[in-house]
Amino acid sequence: MDATGASAAGNAVLPTSASFINKNLLELDLDYLERRGGEVIPCENADSGSKEEESPADSLDRVKVVFLGAPGVGKSSIVRQFVWSEFSEEYKPTERRETFYPSVVLADRLYELKISDLPAIPYFPVSSHLEWTDFRYYGLRSATAYVLVFDLSNQDTFQYIRTLREQIYEARDMRGVPLLVVGNKQDKLSASVASGTRYRDIVNLVRKHWRCGYVECSAKFNCRVVQVFRELMKGIQAVEGRPPSPSPTPSQPLRAHPHNSSEKCIFL
């Protein structure tokens, strides 16, 4: 579904009157519902109607990051390259939410991340009730930060996140909620496209008007993937009122098992 369709779909389902909705549903604490889950699954595939299973460490402060973008832009590839240092040439559409639990260290502080890689969503829910009915356990409205990904080689995918960003800002208070825009597939960005007006307009819009972080990367070649998460965590530290982080050092992944993201710590 393109961005125009996503916006139209969102408008089509928005209720004109909330009198029939139980007030308690409107105020559903989805984090509370998530915490009622069972044992940890470092990477889980969750059906939209199934119960989410959470880490026992959920009693600790956790940075909840939601990755969003149009189909095929490489959201999953970025996350998997960062967490597991792997990349697959085969494209498999994300059909269910996948959750990863790596740890990162920035400026001598340890952060426990909960990264949610989601399928393309038709719209961003304007209430907890709509999130509960249409995006159960996605945690869209309770995210600590958002990462919006588009394909640099297919700039039509930027319109999807542009519309999605507008919906996010209309649906919740974004003060204190960092948002990072990522242009993936830098390896496929041709010189002619990079020198074009549309490309420059996108970069200027994000950096000057949206005033949020912007990183271009290549998940395929693991180019600037760590920088994506460094910029994300710098945004979170800025919200916390912490001073700017020192100059970056090479990432130092410590892993116990290639697919156990809960036991991996990355120095940013």
C-alpha positions in Angstrom: 0.0 0.0 0.0 1.4 3.4 -0.9 1.5 6.4 1.4 -1.7 7.9 0.0 -3.5 4.6 0.5 -2.1 4.4 4.0 -3.5 7.8 4.9 -6.8 7.0 3.4 -7.0 3.7 5.3 -6.2 5.5 8.5 -8.9 8.1 7.9 -11.5 5.4 7.0 -11.3 3.7 10.3 -11.1 6.6 12.6 -14.3 6.8 14.7 -16.2 10.1 14.6 -17.6 9.5 18.1 -16.0 7.8 21.1 -19.1 7.7 23.2 -19.5 4.0 22.7 -15.9 3.2 23.7 -15.3 2.3 27.3 -13.0 4.9 28.8 -10.8 2.2 30.3 -10.1 0.8 26.8 -9.0 4.3 25.7 -6.5 4.3 28.5 -5.3 0.8 28.1 -1.7 0.5 29.2 -0.2 -1.8 26.6 3.1 -1.9 28.4 1.2 -3.5 31.3 -0.4 -6.0 29.1 3.0 -6.9 27.6 4.6 -7.3 31.1 2.1 -10.0 31.8 3.8 -12.3 29.4 6.0 -15.3 30.2 9.6 -16.3 29.6 12.0 -14.5 27.4 12.3 -15.2 23.7 15.3 -13.1 22.4 13.8 -13.0 18.9 10.1 -13.8 18.6 7.6 -14.0 15.8 4.3 -12.9 17.2 0.9 -13.3 15.6 -1.3 -10.2 15.9 -3.7 -12.2 18.0 -1.2 -14.1 20.2 0.1 -13.2 23.6 3.4 -11.5 23.7 6.2 -13.2 25.6 8.5 -10.8 27.4 11.9 -10.8 29.0 12.1 -11.2 32.8 14.3 -8.1 32.6 11.2 -6.0 31.7 11.2 -4.8 35.3 14.3 -2.8 34.4 14.3 0.4 32.3 14.1 -0.7 28.7 14.4 1.5 25.6 11.6 0.4 23.3 12.5 1.2 19.6 10.0 0.6 16.8 11.2 0.3 13.2 8.7 1.3 10.5 8.8 1.6 6.8 7.3 0.5 3.5 7.8 -3.1 2.3 11.2 -4.0 1.0 13.1 -1.0 2.3 15.4 -3.2 4.5 14.2 -2.6 8.1 14.8 -6.2 9.0 18.2 -6.3 7.3 19.4 -3.3 9.3 18.3 -4.8 12.6 19.7 -8.3 11.8 23.0 -6.8 10.6 23.3 -4.9 13.8 22.2 -7.6 16.2 23.5 -10.8 14.5 26.0 -9.4 11.9 24.2 -11.2 9.1 22.6 -10.3 5.8 20.5 -12.4 3.4 20.2 -11.6 -0.3 16.8 -13.3 -0.3 13.9 -11.0 0.3 11.3 -12.2 2.8 8.5 -9.8 3.6 8.0 -9.2 7.3 4.6 -10.7 8.0 4.8 -10.7 11.8 6.4 -8.6 14.5 9.9 -9.7 15.4 11.4 -8.5 18.6 15.1 -8.3 19.5 16.8 -7.6 22.9 20.4 -6.4 22.4 22.3 -4.3 24.9 24.3 -1.2 23.9 26.8 1.0 25.8 27.1 4.7 25.0 29.0 7.2 27.0 29.6 4.7 29.8 25.9 3.9 30.2 24.3 0.5 29.5 21.0 0.4 27.7 18.7 -2.6 27.3 17.0 -2.3 23.9 13.7 -3.8 22.8 13.7 -3.5 19.0 10.4 -4.2 17.3 10.6 -4.9 13.6 7.1 -4.6 12.2 5.3 -5.3 9.0 4.2 -2.2 7.0 1.2 -0.7 8.8 -1.7 0.9 6.9 -1.9 3.8 9.4 -0.7 4.8 12.9 -3.4 4.3 15.6 -4.8 7.5 17.1 -5.9 5.8 20.3 -5.0 2.9 22.5 -8.3 1.3 21.6 -7.5 1.3 17.9 -4.0 -0.1 18.6 -5.6 -2.8 20.7 -8.1 -3.8 18.0 -5.9 -3.4 14.9 -2.3 -3.8 16.0 -2.4 -5.9 19.1 0.9 -6.1 21.1 2.7 -4.0 18.5 3.5 -1.3 21.1 3.2 1.5 18.6 2.0 4.2 20.9 4.3 3.3 23.8 7.6 3.4 21.9 10.5 5.2 23.4 11.8 6.1 19.9 10.9 5.5 16.3 13.2 4.7 13.3 11.6 5.4 9.9 13.3 3.6 7.1 13.1 4.3 3.3 15.0 3.0 0.3 17.5 5.5 -1.2 17.2 3.7 -4.5 13.4 3.9 -4.5 12.6 7.4 -3.3 8.8 6.7 -3.6 9.2 4.8 -0.3 10.0 8.2 1.4 6.4 9.3 0.9 5.3 6.3 3.0 7.3 7.4 6.0 6.4 11.1 5.4 2.7 10.3 5.7 3.4 8.0 8.7 5.4 10.7 10.5 2.4 13.1 10.1 0.1 10.5 11.6 2.5 9.8 14.5 2.7 13.5 15.4 -1.1 13.8 15.2 -1.7 10.7 17.3 0.6 11.2 20.3 2.7 13.8 22.1 6.1 13.5 20.6 7.9 15.8 23.1 10.7 13.6 24.5 10.3 10.9 21.9 13.2 10.8 19.4 12.6 10.0 15.8 15.4 8.9 13.4 15.1 8.7 9.6 17.3 6.2 7.9 18.0 6.0 4.1 19.0 2.4 3.5 20.5 0.7 0.4 23.2 3.4 0.0 25.1 0.9 -2.1 22.3 1.2 -4.8 22.2 5.0 -4.8 23.4 6.0 -8.2 25.3 9.2 -8.8 22.5 10.6 -11.0 19.9 10.1 -8.2 22.3 11.5 -5.6 22.7 14.7 -7.6 19.1 15.0 -8.3 16.7 17.6 -6.9 14.4 15.1 -5.3 17.2 13.6 -3.3 18.4 17.0 -2.1 14.8 17.9 -1.2 14.4 14.8 0.9 17.6 15.4 2.8 16.8 19.1 3.4 13.2 18.3 4.6 14.4 15.8 7.2 17.4 17.8 8.5 16.1 21.3 8.3 12.3 21.1 8.7 11.8 17.8 10.6 14.9 18.6 12.7 15.5 14.9 13.5 18.4 12.6 13.1 19.2 11.3 9.6 21.6 8.5 8.6 22.3 6.8 5.3 23.5 3.3 5.4 23.9 0.0 3.6 22.7 -3.0 5.5 24.1 -5.3 2.8 27.7 -4.1 3.4 27.2 -3.3 7.1 28.1 0.3 6.2 27.1 2.9 8.9 24.6 0.4 10.5 26.2 1.0 13.9 25.9 4.7 13.2 22.2 4.3 12.9 21.9 3.0 16.5 24.5 5.5 17.7 22.5 8.4 16.4 19.4 6.8 17.9 20.9 6.5 21.3 22.4 10.0 21.1 18.8 11.3 20.6 17.6 9.4 23.6 20.5 10.8 25.7 19.6 14.3 24.6 16.1 13.8 25.8 17.5 12.6 29.1 19.5 15.8 29.3 22.9 14.1 29.1 25.9 15.9 27.5 27.0 14.9 24.0 28.8 11.6 23.7 32.5 11.5 23.0 33.9 10.7 19.6 32.8 7.3 18.4 35.0 4.2 18.8 34.9 1.1 16.8 32.0 -1.2 17.7 32.9 -4.1 19.9 30.2 -6.8 19.7 30.4 -9.4 22.5 28.3 -12.3 21.6 27.6 -15.6 23.3 25.4 -17.2 20.7 24.8 -15.9 17.2 21.0 -15.8 17.6 20.7 -14.8 21.2 20.4 -11.1 21.1 19.8 -10.9 24.9 23.4 -11.9 25.5 25.0 -9.4 23.1 26.4 -6.1 24.2 27.6 -3.5 21.6 29.8 -0.5 22.4 28.7 2.4 20.3 
